[in-house]
Amino acid sequence: MAEAATAKGLTQGFEIRDLYFLRAMPVEDETPRDLQINLSADGAGFAAELRSDCTLNGKSGWQLHAQAQIAPISGTQPETFDLEAVIGRCAQINTAPEGGRLISPQEAHLDFGPRWHVLRETAVGTDEGIAKLALPDACRDDLAEGHLLHAGLLDLATGWAIDLVPSYDASHLWVPVSYGAITVYGPLPAEIYS
């Protein structure tokens, strides 16, 4: 959706609001899936829908997986966030071995695949945490292909600290069903990450 928004001219930054995940998209190992992203004009922005190819009773079609609103940023950029202060408050530190990664708690329930093997270091404190994330070297070409919000990085950035949720039960799979807002600040480069 982020790449579609920039293709439609929202290059000075935008918000993806009320993003709802309606249906999981199963993907077999090494099997490609076709995706379709539809943006329909809606006020100053767009209504967005993400669909994947499917076959039901021998008929081909598209099933809806996610929907959101995408609009230009309203207001000013936020103040600079003091990362060092957060790190200073988070004394429980875990670091991946050289060339390795840390395991996300949700991997007990899902096979994320290499593009989700991004967790390099975590620091946890009281009701907060911070992490260092990096794509594996074998997946870095994804960035040259124009990924603005890489799925593996975004997913683990928003979910690695699930243990901080007071009612979290590690015996069950917890997945996000929505995001209130994701803000992407611009101006955005003409060629993302190249």
Sequence and secondary structure as in RCSB ss.txt:
>XXXX:A:sequence
MAEAATAKGLTQGFEIRDLYFLRAMPVEDETPRDLQINLSADGAGFAAELRSDCTLNGKSGWQLHAQAQIAPISG
TQPETFDLEAVIGRCAQINTAPEGGRLISPQEAHLDFGPRWHVLRETAVGTDEGIAKLALPDACRDDLAEGHLLH
AGLLDLATGWAIDLVPSYDASHLWVPVSYGAITVYGPLPAEIYS
>XXXX:A:secstr
 HHHHHHTT TTEEEEEEEEE S     TT    EEEEEEEETTEEEEEEEEEEEETTEEEEEEEEEEEEEE  S
       HHHHHHH  EEEE  TT     GGGGT    GGG  EEEEEE SS EEEEE   GGGTHHHHTT SS 
HHHHHHHHHTTGGGSTT  TTS     EEEEEEEES   SSTT 
